[in-house]
Amino acid sequence: MFVKRLVFVLLIVAGLSRLVGTAVAQSEPQQFVVVYVELKPANARAGGDVLQQLDARAEDSAGVIRFDVLQQIDRPNFFALFEVWSNAQTFEDFQNSSETQAILTQLTPLLEAPLDQRPGNLLTGTVNPRSQHARARQIFVITHVDVDPQFVGQARPLLDTFVTDSLNDPEVQTFALLSQTPTLNHFQLAETFANLKAFEDHLSAQHTVDLRTNIDPLLGAPYDERLYQFINP
């Protein structure tokens, strides 16, 4: 009888192990989202206030990992949202909630163009939690890399190597390569530096020069690099 019970217990444990293994294997990837926000110039301040309401709403939502409101340094009526969610469903739930829709309704008349929302997944690199005490000096860079579809196989190793090398640059806090769903020949680089000098030093590094030289013939559109600063909540 003891042996039968032991065998029964072992079978249950084995079954649970398989279920746990399946659950881990099927775990969903984090959902990354970059949203470009173009406000009418006269509405930059009012629009920034509405975006901060959206930030507060996101921070109270289930599944949010990171939600940044960014203002373009050279064009203060241009903003971007950098979002990380635990999975696609939590992002969708946030988007579809009545509270979020009410905030977006406030934002709509302030825009000079529709929101440009680009969901994607992390391909390589690291996205660290934002450092609250350093935000006033941090530089957030988002670069849209549009590769000619026929050259994606050649471009991807160049981008992967560039990310790996850039993570070793002084005072780099985040450096990551994102895909864009479903346009898989479009990539985005998300980069955070401690300050402007750190970013400028990165631009002068040999691996940055090499990347720009080698990837240029593979591009389908200009290398679109935009500098942002955090706006305080």
N, C-alpha and C positions, 0 to 999 in steps of 0.2 A: 504493500500500500504506500509506504514511504517513497519507494522508487517511482511509482506512478505519479504521485503528487509532485515529486521533484521534476520529472519529465514535463508535466503539465506547466509548472512554473517557468521552466526554461523555454518552453514553446511560447508562452505569453511574453517573456522578456525579449525573445527573438523577434516576435511580431511587432512589439513596441519599438524596437530598435530600427526595424525597417520603415515604420511609419515616421519616426523622427528623421531618418535619413532622407526619406522622400520629401518631407517638409522642408528640410534644409536645401535640398537640391532644387526645389521649386520656389524658393524664396524670391520675391520680386526685387528687381533692381530699384535703386533710388531714382526718383524722377527729378531731373534738372530742367529748369525753365529760365530762359532769358526773355524779358519783355522790353521792347524799345518803346519809349513814350515821348511823343513830340507834341509839346504844348504850344499854343499861340504865345508869342513873346510876352504880351501883356498879362498872360495868365500864369507865368512861371511860378510866382509865389503861391497863388491860390491852388494851382495844380500840385505843387509840392506838398501843401498841407493835406490835400486829399490823398495823395500817395502815402503819407504818414498814417492816415486813418486805415488805409489798406494794410500797412505794415502791422499796426496794432491788432487788426482783425486776424491777420495771418498768425501772429505770435500766440494768439489764443486758440488756434485751430489744431485739431488732432493731426499728427503726422508731420508737422513742419519741423525741419531740421535747421534751415537757414533762410532768412528773407531779408535782403538788403535793398534799400532804396538809394540809388546812385544818381548824382547830377553831373552831367558832362561839363568838364572844366572850361572848355573854350566856347561852349554853347549852352548857357544856363537854362534855356527853355527845353533842352533835351535831357531826358532822364532814362534810366534803365532799372529794371527790377531783376535781381539775381536770386533765384529761388531754388531750394533743395527740399524735396519732400520724401517721405519714407517709401512711397510707391506712387504709381500713377493714379490709383483710386483716391488717395488722400488729397492729391492735388485737384482732382475732378470734383470731389466733395466740397472743397474750399471754393472753387470757381462757381459752382452751382448753388451755393448757399444764398439765401435771400439777403443776408447781411452784406456779402461780397457784391452781389448784383446791385444793391442800393448804392454802394460806394462807387461802383463803376458808372452808374447812371449820373452821379454827381460829376464824374470826371469827363464824361463824353463831350459836353458843350465847351470844355476848355481846350480840347485837342485841335491841332491843325491837321492831323492825319490819324487814321485808325491805329489802334494798338497793334504792334508787330510782335506777335508771340511765337517763340521758337522753343518747343520742347526738345529734350535730348537726353542722352545718357552719358555717364562718365566713361571715357575710354582709357585714359591713363593720367597719372598725376595725383595730386593731393589737394583737397579743399579743406582747409582748417577752419575751426570756429573763429569768428571775427573777434578781434581784440578791442574791447570797448575803450580802454584807456588810450589807445593809439589812433583812434579813428580820425581825429582831426588832421593828422598828417598822412594817413595812409592814401595810397594811390591805387585805385582799382582799374584795371585795364581789361576791356573786352575786345577781342579781335575776331572778326568774321573772316574765315578762310574759305573761299569758294574755289574748289578744285574742279578742273575739267573732268567730267565723269570718266573719260578714258585713261586718266592718269592717277586715279585714286590709289591704285596698288603701288605706285611709285611715291606718292606724296605721304602716305600714312607712316612708313618707317622714318621719314625725315621729321615729321611732326612728333612722333614718339620719342625719338632721340633728343629733339629740341626740348621737350618737356623735362625729360630726365636730367639733361645738362642744366637747364634753367633752375631746377629745384635746388641746385647746389650754389646758385648765385647768392651773394651776401644780402641779407634782409628780405629775401623772398618769403612770403607768408602763405601764399596759395599760388599754385601753377598747375593748371589742369586742361586737358583736351576733352572737349565734349563733341558728341555727334549731334546732328540735327535730324529729328524724326519728322517726316519720312525721307527727307532729302539727304541721303547718306553721303553725297559728295560735298556737302556743306559742313564745315567744322567751326567750332568756336573755342578760342583760348580764353580762359578766365584766369586773371593774374592779379595778385595783391602784393604790393611792395610797402615797406615801412614808411617810405617817403619818396619824394620826386628824385632825389639824387640816386637812390637805389635803382629806380627804374631807368634812369639815364645811364648808369653804369652797366645795367643789363643790356641796353641797346648797343653799347660799345663792345660787348663781349664777343669773342670770335665765333662762338656757337650761334649767336643771333645773326651775325653777318653771314655765316655759312647757310643758315636756314633761309634767309631772305634771298640769297643768291641762287640756291639750288631749287627752291620751290617756285620762283617767279615764272619759269617757262611752263609750269604745270597748272597755273591758275586760270580760272575762267572769268575772273573779275579782279579789280584791284584789292590788294591786301588792306583790309579795313580795320584800322587800330584806333580805338577811342579811349580817352582817359577820363576817369570819373573820380569824384570824391563822395564820401558818405555824407548823407544829410542826417542830422541828429533827430532822433525820435522825440 
